[in-house]
Amino acid sequence: MIGKVFDNPRTGERLTVLLTGAETEGQLFRADYVLPAGSAIGAEHVHPKQEQRVEILSGVMHCQINGEEHIVGPGEMLVIPAGARHFAWNPGAEAVHAIDEYRPALTMERYFEKVFSLPPSASGHA
């Protein structure tokens, strides 16, 4: 649902849905994304059938893709190919604000709803 907000109590991540597969005929899931200062996503993971694009609006995100580190800042885009192992973190003092896209959409809204609702003691991304 457009406008739905998902908060991850383990990592502090916040995701606000901008477009879902329902609005894009399954082509795209798009969200406004915030990764707080000094935090990281749950764990290294893979999207086997989806490309992920992260456009940084503010802050600086560090990301490891298949073992190679990338540092991206405002105005830059990071493209994570389908099947790539990846992990992101924010070692800075400013939150990372980004637009996060997944192509095709598949079931990303349901994924975020489930993973972000896990209790703080749970570990990592699926």
C-alpha atoms as a printed R data frame, in Angstrom:
    type eleno elety resid chain resno      x       y       z
1   ATOM     1    CA   MET     A     1  0.000   0.000   0.000
2   ATOM     2    CA   ILE     A     2  1.428   3.386  -1.012
3   ATOM     3    CA   GLY     A     3  2.391   5.487   2.005
4   ATOM     4    CA   LYS     A     4  2.721   2.517   4.356
5   ATOM     5    CA   VAL     A     5  5.658   2.895   6.747
6   ATOM     6    CA   PHE     A     6  7.802   0.007   7.964
7   ATOM     7    CA   ASP     A     7 10.116   0.553  10.947
8   ATOM     8    CA   ASN     A     8 12.778  -2.027  11.804
9   ATOM     9    CA   PRO     A     9 13.239  -2.098  15.604
10  ATOM    10    CA   ARG     A    10 16.533  -4.025  15.314
11  ATOM    11    CA   THR     A    11 18.345  -1.685  12.935
12  ATOM    12    CA   GLY     A    12 16.399   1.587  13.094
13  ATOM    13    CA   GLU     A    13 15.730   1.434   9.332
14  ATOM    14    CA   ARG     A    14 12.568   3.136   8.101
15  ATOM    15    CA   LEU     A    15 10.947   2.432   4.765
16  ATOM    16    CA   THR     A    16  7.952   4.293   3.303
17  ATOM    17    CA   VAL     A    17  6.292   2.649   0.305
18  ATOM    18    CA   LEU     A    18  6.139   4.873  -2.805
19  ATOM    19    CA   LEU     A    19  5.126   2.284  -5.445
20  ATOM    20    CA   THR     A    20  4.186  -1.387  -5.239
21  ATOM    21    CA   GLY     A    21  3.987  -4.169  -7.761
22  ATOM    22    CA   ALA     A    22  0.227  -3.630  -7.889
23  ATOM    23    CA   GLU     A    23  0.714  -0.084  -9.228
24  ATOM    24    CA   THR     A    24  3.477  -1.064 -11.672
25  ATOM    25    CA   GLU     A    25  2.120  -4.352 -13.058
26  ATOM    26    CA   GLY     A    26  4.789  -6.194 -11.052
27  ATOM    27    CA   GLN     A    27  7.677  -4.256 -12.559
28  ATOM    28    CA   LEU     A    28  8.836  -2.140  -9.610
29  ATOM    29    CA   PHE     A    29  8.749  -1.753  -5.837
30  ATOM    30    CA   ARG     A    30  9.931   1.744  -4.826
31  ATOM    31    CA   ALA     A    31 10.388   3.142  -1.330
32  ATOM    32    CA   ASP     A    32 11.766   6.102   0.573
33  ATOM    33    CA   TYR     A    33 14.457   4.611   2.808
34  ATOM    34    CA   VAL     A    34 16.333   5.849   5.896
35  ATOM    35    CA   LEU     A    35 19.326   4.105   7.494
36  ATOM    36    CA   PRO     A    36 20.247   5.837  10.770
37  ATOM    37    CA   ALA     A    37 23.750   7.042  11.592
38  ATOM    38    CA   GLY     A    38 25.994   4.314  12.965
39  ATOM    39    CA   SER     A    39 23.725   1.446  11.919
40  ATOM    40    CA   ALA     A    40 23.665  -1.402   9.409
41  ATOM    41    CA   ILE     A    41 21.123  -3.616   7.732
42  ATOM    42    CA   GLY     A    42 20.573  -6.973   9.441
43  ATOM    43    CA   ALA     A    43 22.967  -9.198   7.482
44  ATOM    44    CA   GLU     A    44 24.525  -9.906   4.107
45  ATOM    45    CA   HIS     A    45 21.844 -11.248   1.778
46  ATOM    46    CA   VAL     A    46 20.887 -11.933  -1.849
47  ATOM    47    CA   HIS     A    47 17.872 -11.064  -4.010
48  ATOM    48    CA   PRO     A    48 18.085 -13.997  -6.456
49  ATOM    49    CA   LYS     A    49 15.719 -12.602  -9.095
50  ATOM    50    CA   GLN     A    50 15.769  -8.840  -8.488
51  ATOM    51    CA   GLU     A    51 17.986  -5.915  -9.286
52  ATOM    52    CA   GLN     A    52 18.147  -3.349  -6.485
53  ATOM    53    CA   ARG     A    53 18.901   0.327  -7.105
54  ATOM    54    CA   VAL     A    54 19.676   2.737  -4.288
55  ATOM    55    CA   GLU     A    55 19.730   6.468  -5.083
56  ATOM    56    CA   ILE     A    56 21.325   8.427  -2.245
57  ATOM    57    CA   LEU     A    57 19.575  11.694  -1.413
58  ATOM    58    CA   SER     A    58 21.648  12.577   1.679
59  ATOM    59    CA   GLY     A    59 24.276  10.940   3.865
60  ATOM    60    CA   VAL     A    60 26.909   8.414   2.799
61  ATOM    61    CA   MET     A    61 26.193   4.698   2.497
62  ATOM    62    CA   HIS     A    62 28.812   1.982   2.491
63  ATOM    63    CA   CYS     A    63 27.891  -1.213   0.694
64  ATOM    64    CA   GLN     A    64 29.709  -4.439   0.009
65  ATOM    65    CA   ILE     A    65 28.629  -6.221  -3.196
66  ATOM    66    CA   ASN     A    66 30.119  -9.664  -3.822
67  ATOM    67    CA   GLY     A    67 33.018  -8.727  -1.540
68  ATOM    68    CA   GLU     A    68 33.773  -5.351  -3.161
69  ATOM    69    CA   GLU     A    69 33.212  -2.213  -1.079
70  ATOM    70    CA   HIS     A    70 31.402   0.812  -2.528
71  ATOM    71    CA   ILE     A    71 30.869   4.210  -0.911
72  ATOM    72    CA   VAL     A    72 28.023   6.288  -2.335
73  ATOM    73    CA   GLY     A    73 26.887   9.792  -1.462
74  ATOM    74    CA   PRO     A    74 24.238  12.340  -2.441
75  ATOM    75    CA   GLY     A    75 23.312  12.278  -6.118
76  ATOM    76    CA   GLU     A    76 24.881   8.865  -6.684
77  ATOM    77    CA   MET     A    77 23.169   5.566  -7.449
78  ATOM    78    CA   LEU     A    78 24.248   2.088  -6.484
79  ATOM    79    CA   VAL     A    79 23.023  -0.800  -8.661
80  ATOM    80    CA   ILE     A    80 23.044  -4.258  -7.083
81  ATOM    81    CA   PRO     A    81 22.560  -6.971  -9.721
82  ATOM    82    CA   ALA     A    82 20.184  -9.872  -9.159
83  ATOM    83    CA   GLY     A    83 21.993 -12.682  -7.349
84  ATOM    84    CA   ALA     A    84 24.717 -10.468  -5.838
85  ATOM    85    CA   ARG     A    85 25.603 -10.935  -2.168
86  ATOM    86    CA   HIS     A    86 25.376  -7.541  -0.484
87  ATOM    87    CA   PHE     A    87 25.424  -5.729   2.829
88  ATOM    88    CA   ALA     A    88 25.065  -2.014   3.654
89  ATOM    89    CA   TRP     A    89 26.018   0.117   6.627
90  ATOM    90    CA   ASN     A    90 26.231   3.741   7.661
91  ATOM    91    CA   PRO     A    91 29.316   4.528   9.767
92  ATOM    92    CA   GLY     A    92 28.690   8.283   9.508
93  ATOM    93    CA   ALA     A    93 27.146  10.797  11.880
94  ATOM    94    CA   GLU     A    94 24.261  11.590   9.481
95  ATOM    95    CA   ALA     A    95 21.378   9.313   8.513
96  ATOM    96    CA   VAL     A    96 21.363   7.986   4.959
97  ATOM    97    CA   HIS     A    97 18.223   9.006   3.086
98  ATOM    98    CA   ALA     A    98 17.677   7.168  -0.192
99  ATOM    99    CA   ILE     A    99 15.204   5.949  -2.767
100 ATOM   100    CA   ASP     A   100 15.293   2.146  -2.847
101 ATOM   101    CA   GLU     A   101 13.994   0.240  -5.892
102 ATOM   102    CA   TYR     A   102 13.564  -3.458  -6.654
103 ATOM   103    CA   ARG     A   103 12.959  -4.744 -10.206
104 ATOM   104    CA   PRO     A   104 10.762  -6.767 -10.587
105 ATOM   105    CA   ALA     A   105  8.638  -6.003  -7.536
106 ATOM   106    CA   LEU     A   106  7.891  -9.630  -6.628
107 ATOM   107    CA   THR     A   107  6.747  -9.696  -2.964
108 ATOM   108    CA   MET     A   108  8.910  -6.933  -1.469
109 ATOM   109    CA   GLU     A   109  6.088  -5.220   0.407
110 ATOM   110    CA   ARG     A   110  5.218  -8.465   2.185
111 ATOM   111    CA   TYR     A   111  8.927  -9.145   2.792
112 ATOM   112    CA   PHE     A   112  9.490  -5.795   4.522
113 ATOM   113    CA   GLU     A   113  6.285  -6.180   6.511
114 ATOM   114    CA   LYS     A   114  7.470  -9.531   7.879
115 ATOM   115    CA   VAL     A   115 11.176  -8.831   8.376
116 ATOM   116    CA   PHE     A   116 10.759  -5.379   9.887
117 ATOM   117    CA   SER     A   117  8.173  -6.720  12.346
118 ATOM   118    CA   LEU     A   118 10.566  -9.271  13.866
119 ATOM   119    CA   PRO     A   119 11.365  -8.532  17.522
120 ATOM   120    CA   PRO     A   120 14.631  -6.749  18.367
121 ATOM   121    CA   SER     A   121 16.193 -10.024  19.499
122 ATOM   122    CA   ALA     A   122 15.810 -11.599  16.034
123 ATOM   123    CA   SER     A   123 18.812 -11.593  13.745
124 ATOM   124    CA   GLY     A   124 19.379 -10.348  10.245
125 ATOM   125    CA   HIS     A   125 17.602 -10.095   6.926
126 ATOM   126    CA   ALA     A   126 16.118 -13.163   5.318
